[in-house]
């Protein structure tokens, strides 16, 4: 929210465990942040599994960044 208020396009990446929390926080702040959610859990994954998650999410993350830049 701070970055957006300063005109800096932003968004976040989190695991699906935090979808409801992110929605609740966004509602309480009156914002609609760009977001990409990846499968949960994260902490017990191997490096190879994390690489696979990143590969699966990269297109959505790039699209989020490009979209935010186009809105700026």
DSSP file (Angstrom, degrees, kcal/mol; ACC not computed):
  #  RESIDUE AA STRUCTURE BP1 BP2  ACC     N-H-->O    O-->H-N    N-H-->O    O-->H-N    TCO  KAPPA ALPHA  PHI   PSI    X-CA   Y-CA   Z-CA
    1    1 A X     >        0   0    0      0, 0.0     4,-2.5     0, 0.0     5,-0.2   0.000 360.0 360.0 360.0 -40.2    0.0    0.0    0.0
    2    2 A X  H  >  +     0   0    0      2,-0.2     4,-1.0     1,-0.2     6,-0.2   0.931 360.0  46.7 -62.2 -45.8    2.8    2.4    0.8
    3    3 A X  H >4>S+     0   0    0      1,-0.2     5,-2.7     2,-0.2     3,-0.9   0.935 112.5  49.7 -62.5 -45.9    4.5    1.8   -2.5
    4    4 A X  H >45S+     0   0    0      1,-0.3     3,-1.9     3,-0.2    -1,-0.2   0.897 106.4  56.0 -60.0 -40.5    1.3    2.2   -4.4
    5    5 A X  H 3<5S+     0   0    0     -4,-2.5    -1,-0.3     1,-0.3    -2,-0.2   0.737 107.0  51.0 -65.9 -20.5    0.5    5.5   -2.5
    6    6 A X  T <<5S-     0   0    0     -4,-1.0    -1,-0.3    -3,-0.9    -2,-0.2   0.279 124.8-103.3 -96.7   9.0    3.9    6.8   -3.8
    7    7 A X  T < 5S+     0   0    0     -3,-1.9     2,-0.7     1,-0.2    -3,-0.2   0.662  79.6 133.7  81.3  16.2    3.1    5.9   -7.4
    8    8 A X      < -     0   0    0     -5,-2.7    -1,-0.2    -6,-0.2    -2,-0.2  -0.885  58.2-126.6-102.6 112.2    5.3    2.8   -7.4
    9    9 A X        +     0   0    0     -2,-0.7     2,-0.3    -3,-0.1    60,-0.1  -0.296  43.2 166.8 -57.1 136.8    3.5   -0.2   -9.0
   10   10 A X        +     0   0    0     58,-0.1    24,-0.6    54,-0.1     2,-0.3  -0.931  19.1 161.7-148.4 169.5    3.6   -3.1   -6.6
   11   11 A X  E     -a   34   0A   0     -2,-0.3     2,-0.3    22,-0.1    24,-0.2  -0.935  24.6-122.9-170.7-177.1    2.1   -6.5   -5.9
   12   12 A X  E     -a   35   0A   0     22,-1.7    24,-2.0    -2,-0.3     2,-0.4  -0.970   0.8-142.9-145.2 160.0    3.0   -9.6   -3.8
   13   13 A X  E     +a   36   0A   0     -2,-0.3     2,-0.3    22,-0.2    24,-0.2  -0.989  33.7 152.7-121.7 131.0    3.5  -13.3   -4.1
   14   14 A X  E     -a   37   0A   0     22,-2.0    24,-2.3    -2,-0.4     2,-0.2  -0.935  44.2 -91.6-148.1 169.1    2.3  -15.6   -1.3
   15   15 A X  E >   -a   38   0A   0     -2,-0.3     3,-2.4    22,-0.2    24,-0.2  -0.493  42.3-105.5 -84.7 160.6    1.2  -19.2   -0.8
   16   16 A X  G >  S+     0   0    0     22,-2.4     3,-1.5     1,-0.3     4,-0.3   0.685 112.7  76.9 -60.3 -19.1   -2.4  -20.2   -1.0
   17   17 A X  G 3  S+     0   0    0      1,-0.3    -1,-0.3    21,-0.2     4,-0.3   0.756  95.6  50.2 -59.8 -23.3   -2.6  -20.5    2.8
   18   18 A X  G <> S+     0   0    0     -3,-2.4     4,-2.6     1,-0.2    -1,-0.3   0.236  75.9 103.1-104.9  12.7   -2.7  -16.7    2.9
   19   19 A X  H <> S+     0   0    0     -3,-1.5     4,-2.5     2,-0.2     5,-0.2   0.959  86.7  42.8 -60.2 -51.7   -5.5  -16.0    0.4
   20   20 A X  H  > S+     0   0    0     -4,-0.3     4,-2.6     1,-0.2    -1,-0.2   0.902 115.2  49.7 -63.5 -40.7   -8.1  -15.3    3.1
   21   21 A X  H  > S+     0   0    0     -4,-0.3     4,-2.5     2,-0.2    -1,-0.2   0.903 111.4  49.2 -64.6 -40.6   -5.7  -13.2    5.2
   22   22 A X  H  X S+     0   0    0     -4,-2.6     4,-2.6     2,-0.2    -2,-0.2   0.911 111.9  48.8 -64.8 -42.2   -4.7  -11.2    2.2
   23   23 A X  H  X S+     0   0    0     -4,-2.5     4,-2.5    -5,-0.2    -2,-0.2   0.922 112.2  48.3 -62.6 -44.3   -8.3  -10.5    1.3
   24   24 A X  H  X S+     0   0    0     -4,-2.6     4,-2.4     2,-0.2    -2,-0.2   0.917 113.3  47.3 -63.0 -43.8   -9.2   -9.5    4.8
   25   25 A X  H  X S+     0   0    0     -4,-2.5     4,-1.8     2,-0.2    -2,-0.2   0.916 111.6  50.7 -64.3 -43.3   -6.2   -7.1    5.0
   26   26 A X  H  X>S+     0   0    0     -4,-2.6     5,-2.4     1,-0.2     4,-1.1   0.921 111.5  48.2 -61.6 -44.0   -7.0   -5.6    1.6
   27   27 A X  H  <5S+     0   0    0     -4,-2.5     3,-0.4     1,-0.2    -1,-0.2   0.919 110.8  50.3 -62.4 -43.5  -10.6   -5.0    2.6
   28   28 A X  H  <5S+     0   0    0     -4,-2.4    -1,-0.2     1,-0.2    -2,-0.2   0.814 116.7  41.4 -67.0 -28.3   -9.6   -3.4    5.9
   29   29 A X  H  <5S-     0   0    0     -4,-1.8    -1,-0.2    -5,-0.2    -2,-0.2   0.556 108.7-123.6 -93.3  -9.6   -7.2   -1.1    4.1
   30   30 A X  T  <5 +     0   0    0     -4,-1.1     2,-0.3    -3,-0.4    -3,-0.2   0.865  69.3 121.4  70.6  36.2   -9.5   -0.4    1.2
   31   31 A X      < -     0   0    0     -5,-2.4    -1,-0.3    -6,-0.2     2,-0.2  -0.800  55.9-148.6-125.5 167.6   -7.1   -1.6   -1.4
   32   32 A X        -     0   0    0     -2,-0.3    -9,-0.1    -3,-0.1     2,-0.0  -0.679  27.9-166.3-135.0  79.8   -7.0   -4.2   -4.2
   33   33 A X        -     0   0    0     -2,-0.2     2,-0.2   -11,-0.1   -22,-0.1  -0.319  25.4-110.6 -72.6 149.4   -3.4   -5.3   -4.5
   34   34 A X  E     +a   11   0A   0    -24,-0.6   -22,-1.7    30,-0.1     2,-0.3  -0.562  49.5 175.2 -70.6 139.6   -2.0   -7.3   -7.4
   35   35 A X  E     -a   12   0A   0     -2,-0.2     2,-0.4   -24,-0.2   -22,-0.2  -0.995  30.8-160.3-151.2 154.0   -1.2  -10.8   -6.2
   36   36 A X  E     -a   13   0A   0    -24,-2.0   -22,-2.0    -2,-0.3     2,-0.4  -0.997  17.0-157.3-132.3 129.1    0.0  -14.2   -7.2
   37   37 A X  E     -a   14   0A   0     -2,-0.4     2,-0.3   -24,-0.2   -22,-0.2  -0.910   5.2-165.0-111.6 135.9   -0.6  -17.2   -5.0
   38   38 A X  E     -a   15   0A   0    -24,-2.3   -22,-2.4    -2,-0.4   -21,-0.2  -0.774  39.1 -76.7-112.2 159.3    1.5  -20.4   -5.2
   39   39 A X        -     0   0    0     -2,-0.3     2,-0.3   -24,-0.2    -1,-0.1  -0.219  61.7 -97.3 -58.6 142.6    0.7  -23.8   -3.7
   40   40 A X  S    S+     0   0    0    -25,-0.1     2,-0.1     2,-0.1    -1,-0.1  -0.736  87.1  53.6 -97.8 150.6    1.2  -24.2    0.1
   41   41 A X        +     0   0    0     -2,-0.3   -25,-0.0    -3,-0.0    -2,-0.0   0.584  50.0 163.5 -87.7 168.1    3.3  -25.3    2.0
   42   42 A X    >   +     0   0    0     -2,-0.1     3,-2.1     2,-0.1     8,-0.1   0.758  60.7  69.1-109.6 -45.8    6.6  -23.6    1.2
   43   43 A X  T 3  S+     0   0    0      1,-0.3    -3,-0.0     0, 0.0     0, 0.0   0.723 100.9  46.1 -59.3 -28.6    8.9  -24.2    4.1
   44   44 A X  T 3  S+     0   0    0      2,-0.0    -1,-0.3     0, 0.0     2,-0.2   0.342  87.2 113.5 -97.5   8.7    9.4  -28.0    3.7
   45   45 A X    <   -     0   0    0     -3,-2.1    -3,-0.0     1,-0.1     2,-0.0  -0.505  64.8-121.9 -82.8 148.0   10.0  -28.0    0.0
   46   46 A X     >  -     0   0    0     -2,-0.2     4,-2.4     1,-0.1     5,-0.2  -0.283  31.6-102.2 -75.9 169.4   13.4  -28.9   -1.5
   47   47 A X  H  > S+     0   0    0      1,-0.2     4,-2.3     2,-0.2     5,-0.2   0.900 124.8  52.0 -59.5 -40.5   15.3  -26.5   -3.7
   48   48 A X  H  > S+     0   0    0      1,-0.2     4,-2.1     2,-0.2    -1,-0.2   0.901 109.6  48.6 -64.6 -40.5   14.1  -28.5   -6.8
   49   49 A X  H  > S+     0   0    0      2,-0.2     4,-2.4     1,-0.2    -1,-0.2   0.894 111.0  50.2 -65.8 -39.7   10.5  -28.2   -5.7
   50   50 A X  H  X S+     0   0    0     -4,-2.4     4,-2.5     2,-0.2    -2,-0.2   0.884 108.8  52.7 -66.0 -37.4   10.9  -24.5   -5.1
   51   51 A X  H  X S+     0   0    0     -4,-2.3     4,-2.5     2,-0.2    -2,-0.2   0.918 109.3  49.3 -62.8 -42.6   12.4  -24.1   -8.6
   52   52 A X  H  X S+     0   0    0     -4,-2.1     4,-2.2     2,-0.2    -2,-0.2   0.913 110.3  50.4 -62.7 -42.8    9.4  -25.9  -10.0
   53   53 A X  H  X S+     0   0    0     -4,-2.4     4,-1.8     1,-0.2    -2,-0.2   0.922 111.2  49.1 -59.8 -43.7    7.0  -23.6   -8.1
   54   54 A X  H  X S+     0   0    0     -4,-2.5     4,-1.8     1,-0.2    -2,-0.2   0.913 109.9  50.7 -63.5 -42.5    8.8  -20.6   -9.4
   55   55 A X  H  < S+     0   0    0     -4,-2.5     4,-0.5     1,-0.2    -1,-0.2   0.889 111.1  49.2 -62.2 -38.5    8.7  -21.9  -13.0
   56   56 A X  H  < S+     0   0    0     -4,-2.2     4,-0.3     1,-0.2    -1,-0.2   0.822 118.6  38.8 -69.1 -31.0    5.0  -22.5  -12.6
   57   57 A X  H  X S+     0   0    0     -4,-1.8     4,-2.3    -5,-0.2     3,-0.3   0.628  90.2  89.1 -95.0 -15.3    4.4  -19.0  -11.2
   58   58 A X  H  X S+     0   0    0     -4,-1.8     4,-2.8     1,-0.2     5,-0.2   0.853  86.4  51.3 -59.4 -40.1    6.8  -16.9  -13.3
   59   59 A X  H  > S+     0   0    0     -4,-0.5     4,-2.5     1,-0.2    -1,-0.2   0.917 112.4  46.8 -63.7 -41.5    4.3  -16.1  -16.1
   60   60 A X  H  > S+     0   0    0     -3,-0.3     4,-2.1    -4,-0.3    -2,-0.2   0.883 113.1  49.6 -66.5 -37.6    1.7  -14.9  -13.7
   61   61 A X  H  X S+     0   0    0     -4,-2.3     4,-2.3     2,-0.2    -2,-0.2   0.927 111.8  47.6 -67.6 -44.4    4.3  -12.8  -11.8
   62   62 A X  H  X S+     0   0    0     -4,-2.8     4,-3.0     1,-0.2     5,-0.2   0.927 111.5  51.0 -61.3 -44.3    5.5  -11.2  -15.1
   63   63 A X  H  X S+     0   0    0     -4,-2.5     4,-2.6    -5,-0.2    -1,-0.2   0.893 109.4  51.2 -60.1 -39.6    1.9  -10.5  -16.1
   64   64 A X  H  X S+     0   0    0     -4,-2.1     4,-2.3     2,-0.2    -1,-0.2   0.932 112.8  45.0 -62.5 -46.2    1.3   -8.9  -12.8
   65   65 A X  H  X S+     0   0    0     -4,-2.3     4,-2.3     2,-0.2    -2,-0.2   0.929 114.8  47.2 -65.0 -46.3    4.3   -6.6  -13.1
   66   66 A X  H  X S+     0   0    0     -4,-3.0     4,-2.3     1,-0.2    -2,-0.2   0.920 112.4  50.2 -62.6 -43.9    3.6   -5.7  -16.7
   67   67 A X  H  X S+     0   0    0     -4,-2.6     4,-1.4    -5,-0.2    -1,-0.2   0.915 111.1  48.7 -60.4 -44.4    0.0   -5.0  -15.9
   68   68 A X  H  X S+     0   0    0     -4,-2.3     4,-1.0     1,-0.2    -1,-0.2   0.883 111.0  50.6 -64.5 -38.3    1.0   -2.7  -13.0
   69   69 A X  H  < S+     0   0    0     -4,-2.3     3,-0.3     1,-0.2    -1,-0.2   0.884 108.7  51.8 -66.9 -37.8    3.5   -0.9  -15.2
   70   70 A X  H  < S+     0   0    0     -4,-2.3    -1,-0.2     1,-0.2    -2,-0.2   0.784 108.2  52.2 -69.0 -26.8    0.9   -0.3  -17.9
   71   71 A X  H  <        0   0    0     -4,-1.4    -1,-0.2     1,-0.2    -2,-0.2   0.727 360.0 360.0 -77.9 -22.7   -1.5    1.1  -15.2
   72   72 A X     <        0   0    0     -4,-1.0    -1,-0.2    -3,-0.3    -2,-0.2   0.488 360.0 360.0 -71.3 360.0    1.2    3.6  -14.0
